[in-house]
Amino acid sequence: MIVFSLKCTNDHVFDEWFSNGADYEAKAGGGDLRCPECGDAKITKAIMAPRIGKAAAEPAPPCAASGCGGGACAFANDF
């Protein structure tokens, strides 16, 4: 699945989900897309900012056999 930011000729911008890029092309070319605000069928892709995820954080070091933080671990009794 992919989401595209779309725009009608009246500059209404909205998001729509598609199976892939070809699905968007087929629906746009067939007139199957309509602006939810005004019903306009002339829809184009709007300028989109890339959605780049953050790098994964380093995992926390494992707890020592005697417990975390000298027994001050809030989760020590959960296991």
SEVEX-125451 format. One line per 10 residues: their letters; for each residue z, x, y of N, C-alpha, C, O, CB. Coordinates in Angstrom, 1 decimal. Each point is the difference from the previous one (the first is absolute). Glycine has a CB too. Example, Ala and Ser with C-alpha at 12.3 -4.5 7.8 and 13.67 -1.06 7.14 Angstrom:
BEGIN
AS> 7.8 13.2 -5.7 0.0 -0.9 1.2 0.0 0.9 1.2 0.7 1.0 0.0 0.5 -2.9 -1.2 | -1.9 1.5 2.3 0.0 0.9 1.1 0.8 -0.8 1.1 0.1 0.5 1.1 -2.3 0.7 -1.7;
//
This chain:
BEGIN
MIVFSLKCTN> 0.0 0.8 -1.2 0.0 -0.8 1.2 0.0 0.9 1.2 0.6 1.1 0.1 0.6 -3.0 -1.3 | -1.9 1.4 2.3 0.0 0.7 1.2 0.1 -1.0 1.2 -0.5 -1.1 -0.1 -1.0 3.0 -0.9 | 2.1 -1.5 2.0 0.2 -0.9 1.2 -0.9 0.6 1.1 0.1 1.2 0.3 2.3 -2.0 -1.0 | -3.1 -0.1 1.4 -0.8 0.4 1.1 0.5 -0.8 1.2 0.3 -1.2 -0.1 -2.4 1.8 -1.3 | 2.1 0.1 2.6 0.2 -0.7 1.2 -1.4 -0.5 0.5 -0.9 0.8 0.2 3.0 0.7 0.4 | -2.2 -2.8 -0.3 -1.2 -0.6 0.3 0.0 -0.6 1.4 1.1 -0.2 0.6 -1.5 -0.3 -3.0 | -0.8 0.3 3.0 0.0 -0.5 1.4 -1.2 -0.9 0.1 -1.1 0.2 -0.6 2.1 1.9 1.5 | -0.8 -3.2 -0.2 -1.1 -1.0 0.3 -0.7 0.3 1.3 0.5 0.9 0.7 0.7 -2.6 -2.1 | -2.2 1.0 1.8 -0.7 0.2 1.3 0.9 -0.4 1.2 -0.3 0.4 1.1 -1.9 -0.7 -2.3 | 3.3 -0.4 0.9 0.9 -0.4 1.1 1.2 1.0 0.1 1.0 -0.3 0.7 -1.7 -2.1 -1.0;
DHVFDEWFSN> 0.6 3.6 -0.4 1.0 1.0 0.0 1.3 -0.4 -0.6 1.0 0.6 0.3 -2.1 0.3 1.7 | 1.1 -1.9 -2.9 1.2 -0.3 -0.8 0.0 1.0 -1.1 -0.9 0.2 -0.8 0.9 -2.7 1.4 | 1.2 3.2 -0.8 0.1 1.0 -1.1 0.9 -0.6 -1.0 1.1 -0.5 0.3 -1.5 2.5 1.3 | 0.1 -1.8 -2.9 0.8 -0.5 -1.1 -0.3 0.9 -1.2 -1.0 0.7 -0.1 1.0 -3.1 1.0 | 1.0 2.4 -1.9 -0.1 0.8 -1.2 -0.5 -0.9 -1.2 0.4 -1.2 0.0 1.4 2.8 0.9 | -2.5 -1.1 -1.8 -0.5 -0.7 -1.1 0.0 1.0 -1.2 -0.4 1.1 0.1 -1.0 -2.7 1.3 | 1.8 1.1 -2.6 0.0 0.8 -1.2 -1.3 -0.2 -0.8 -0.5 -1.1 0.0 3.0 1.0 -0.1 | -3.0 1.2 -0.5 -1.2 -0.1 -0.8 0.2 0.8 -1.3 0.9 0.9 0.0 -2.3 -1.1 2.1 | 0.6 -0.1 -3.1 0.1 0.8 -1.3 -0.4 1.4 0.2 0.6 0.9 -0.5 -1.0 -3.0 -0.8 | -0.6 2.3 2.2 -0.5 1.3 0.3 -1.0 -0.1 1.2 -0.2 -1.1 0.5 0.4 1.9 -3.0;
GADYEAKAGG> -0.8 0.3 2.8 -0.9 0.0 1.2 -1.2 -0.9 -0.2 -0.5 -0.7 0.9 1.2 3.0 -0.4 | -1.2 -2.3 -1.8 -1.2 -0.9 -0.3 0.3 -1.4 0.1 -0.8 -0.8 0.4 0.0 2.5 -1.9 | 2.1 -2.1 1.2 0.4 -1.4 0.2 0.0 -0.4 1.4 -0.5 -1.1 0.3 2.0 1.3 -2.3 | -1.1 0.7 2.9 -0.1 -0.3 1.5 -1.4 -0.2 0.4 -0.4 -1.0 0.6 2.5 2.3 -0.2 | -3.0 -0.4 -0.8 -1.4 0.0 0.3 -0.7 -1.3 -0.5 -0.7 -0.7 0.8 0.6 3.2 -0.9 | 0.4 -3.0 -1.1 -0.5 -1.2 -0.5 0.5 -1.2 0.8 -0.8 -0.9 0.3 0.7 2.0 -2.6 | 1.3 -1.2 2.6 0.6 -1.1 0.7 -0.5 0.0 1.4 -0.3 -1.1 0.6 2.3 1.1 -2.1 | -2.0 1.1 2.2 -0.5 0.1 1.4 -1.5 -0.4 0.0 -0.4 -0.7 0.9 2.1 2.5 -0.3 | -2.5 -1.2 -1.5 -1.4 -0.3 0.0 -0.3 -1.5 -0.3 -1.1 -0.5 0.4 0.7 2.9 -1.0 | 1.2 -3.0 -0.2 -0.2 -1.4 -0.5 0.6 -1.0 1.0 -0.2 -1.2 -0.3 0.1 2.0 -2.0;
GDLRCPECGD> 0.7 -0.3 3.4 0.6 -1.0 0.9 1.2 -0.6 -0.5 0.4 -1.1 0.5 -2.6 0.7 0.4 | 2.9 1.0 -1.9 1.2 -0.6 -0.6 1.3 0.3 0.8 1.0 -0.5 -0.3 -2.2 0.6 -1.9 | 1.1 0.8 3.2 1.1 0.3 0.7 0.0 -0.8 1.3 -1.0 -0.1 0.7 1.1 2.5 -1.7 | 1.1 -2.8 1.4 0.2 -0.8 1.2 1.2 0.4 0.7 1.0 0.4 -0.6 -2.2 -2.3 -0.3 | 1.2 2.0 2.2 1.2 0.3 0.8 1.0 -1.1 -0.1 -0.4 -1.2 0.2 -1.0 2.5 1.5 | 2.6 -1.0 -2.1 1.0 -1.1 -0.1 0.4 -0.6 1.3 0.6 -1.1 0.0 0.2 2.3 -2.0 | -1.1 -0.6 3.1 0.4 -0.5 1.3 -1.1 -0.9 0.6 0.4 -1.1 0.5 1.0 3.1 -0.2 | -2.7 -1.7 -0.4 -1.0 -0.8 0.6 -1.1 -0.4 -0.9 -0.8 -0.8 0.4 1.3 2.0 1.7 | -0.5 -0.8 -3.4 -1.0 -0.4 -0.9 -1.3 0.8 0.1 -1.0 -0.4 -0.8 2.0 -1.8 0.8 | -1.1 3.2 0.8 -1.3 0.7 0.2 -0.3 0.7 -1.3 0.9 0.5 -0.7 -0.4 -0.1 3.1;
AKITKAIMAP> -1.8 -0.4 -2.8 -0.4 0.6 -1.3 -0.7 1.4 0.2 -0.3 0.6 -0.9 0.0 -2.9 0.1 | 0.2 2.7 2.1 -0.6 1.3 0.2 1.2 1.0 0.1 0.6 0.2 1.0 -2.6 -1.1 0.2 | 2.3 1.5 -2.4 1.2 0.9 -0.1 -0.5 1.4 -0.3 -0.9 0.3 -0.7 2.2 -2.2 -0.2 | -0.6 2.8 1.6 -0.2 1.5 -0.2 1.3 0.7 -0.3 1.0 -0.6 0.3 -3.1 0.5 1.2 | 2.0 1.3 -2.0 1.3 0.7 -0.2 0.4 0.5 1.4 -0.8 0.5 0.8 0.1 0.3 -3.1 | 2.0 -0.9 2.5 0.6 0.5 1.2 0.4 1.5 -0.2 0.1 0.4 -1.1 0.8 -2.8 1.8 | -0.6 3.1 0.4 0.4 1.4 -0.1 1.4 -0.1 -0.6 0.9 -0.7 0.4 -2.3 1.5 1.6 | 1.6 0.1 -3.1 1.3 0.0 -0.7 0.6 1.4 0.1 -0.8 1.0 -0.1 0.0 -2.9 -1.4 | 2.1 2.0 1.6 0.7 1.3 -0.1 0.2 0.2 -1.5 0.4 -0.9 -0.7 0.7 0.7 3.0 | -1.3 1.5 -2.8 0.3 0.2 -1.4 1.5 -0.2 -0.3 0.9 0.3 0.8 -2.8 1.3 -0.9;
RIGKAAAEPA> 2.2 -2.1 -1.1 1.4 -0.1 -0.4 0.3 1.1 -1.0 -0.3 -0.1 -1.2 0.2 -2.4 1.5 | 0.7 3.5 0.3 0.4 1.2 -0.8 1.5 -0.1 -0.3 0.8 0.0 0.9 -2.7 1.4 0.2 | 2.2 -1.3 -2.4 1.4 0.0 -0.4 0.7 1.2 0.4 -0.6 1.1 0.1 0.0 -2.6 -1.9 | 1.9 1.5 1.9 0.8 1.2 0.2 0.1 0.8 -1.3 -0.1 -0.6 -1.1 1.4 -0.6 2.9 | -1.1 2.4 -1.6 0.2 0.9 -1.2 1.3 -0.4 -0.7 1.0 -0.4 0.7 -2.3 2.3 0.4 | 1.3 -1.8 -2.4 1.2 -0.3 -0.7 1.2 1.0 0.3 -0.3 1.2 0.1 -1.1 -2.2 -1.9 | 2.5 0.4 2.0 1.2 0.9 0.3 0.4 0.8 -1.2 -0.2 -0.5 -1.2 1.0 -1.2 2.9 | -0.2 2.8 -1.5 0.5 0.8 -1.1 1.1 -0.9 -0.7 0.9 -0.6 0.6 -1.4 2.9 0.5 | 0.5 -2.3 -2.5 1.1 -0.7 -0.6 1.3 0.6 0.2 0.1 1.2 0.2 -1.7 -1.9 -2.0 | 2.7 -0.1 1.7 1.3 0.6 0.2 0.4 0.8 -1.2 -0.5 -0.3 -1.1 1.2 -1.7 2.4;
PPCAASGCGG> 0.1 3.1 -1.1 0.3 0.8 -1.2 0.9 -0.8 -0.9 0.7 -0.9 0.4 -0.8 3.0 1.0 | 0.0 -1.8 -2.7 0.8 -0.7 -1.0 1.5 0.2 0.2 0.4 1.0 0.6 -2.3 -0.8 -2.2 | 2.7 -1.2 1.2 1.5 0.1 0.1 0.5 1.0 -1.0 -0.6 0.2 -1.0 0.7 -2.6 1.8 | 0.9 3.1 -0.4 0.7 0.9 -0.9 0.7 -0.8 -1.1 0.3 -1.2 0.2 0.0 3.0 1.6 | 0.0 -1.2 -2.9 0.7 -0.7 -1.1 1.4 -0.5 0.5 0.5 -1.0 -0.5 -1.7 2.4 -1.2 | 1.8 -0.7 2.7 1.3 -0.5 0.4 -0.1 -1.1 1.1 1.0 -0.5 0.5 -0.1 2.8 -1.0 | -2.1 -2.6 0.9 -0.2 -1.1 1.0 -0.5 0.6 1.3 0.0 1.2 0.2 1.8 -2.5 -1.2 | -2.2 0.4 1.9 -0.6 0.4 1.2 1.1 0.2 1.1 1.0 -0.7 0.0 -3.1 -0.6 -0.6 | 1.9 2.2 1.4 0.8 0.2 1.2 1.5 0.1 -0.3 0.8 -0.5 0.7 -2.5 -0.7 0.6 | 2.1 1.8 -2.4 1.4 0.1 -0.4 0.6 -1.3 -0.3 1.2 -0.3 0.3 -1.0 2.3 1.1;
GACAFANDF> -1.0 -2.9 -2.0 0.6 -1.3 -0.4 -0.2 -1.1 1.1 0.5 -1.1 -0.1 1.1 2.3 -1.3 | -2.2 -0.9 2.5 -0.2 -0.9 1.1 -1.3 -0.8 0.0 -0.3 -0.7 0.9 1.7 2.2 0.5 | -2.1 -1.4 -2.5 -1.2 -0.7 -0.2 0.2 -1.5 -0.1 0.8 -0.5 -0.8 -1.8 2.5 -0.4 | 0.3 -2.8 2.1 0.2 -1.5 0.0 -0.5 -0.6 -1.3 0.3 -1.1 -0.3 -0.5 1.2 2.8 | -0.7 0.6 -3.2 -0.6 -0.6 -1.2 0.6 0.5 -1.3 -0.5 -0.3 -1.1 -1.6 0.1 2.4 | 3.1 1.1 -1.2 0.6 0.6 -1.2 0.5 -1.0 -1.1 -0.1 0.3 -1.2 0.7 1.6 2.7 | -0.1 -3.0 -1.1 0.5 -1.0 -0.9 -1.0 -0.9 -0.6 0.3 -0.9 -0.8 1.9 1.1 2.0 | -3.5 -0.1 -0.7 -1.0 -0.9 -0.4 -0.6 0.4 -1.4 -0.8 -0.8 -0.5 0.3 0.3 2.9 | 0.8 1.6 -2.9 -0.6 0.5 -1.2 0.9 0.1 -1.2 -0.4 0.4 -1.1 -1.2 0.9 2.5;
//
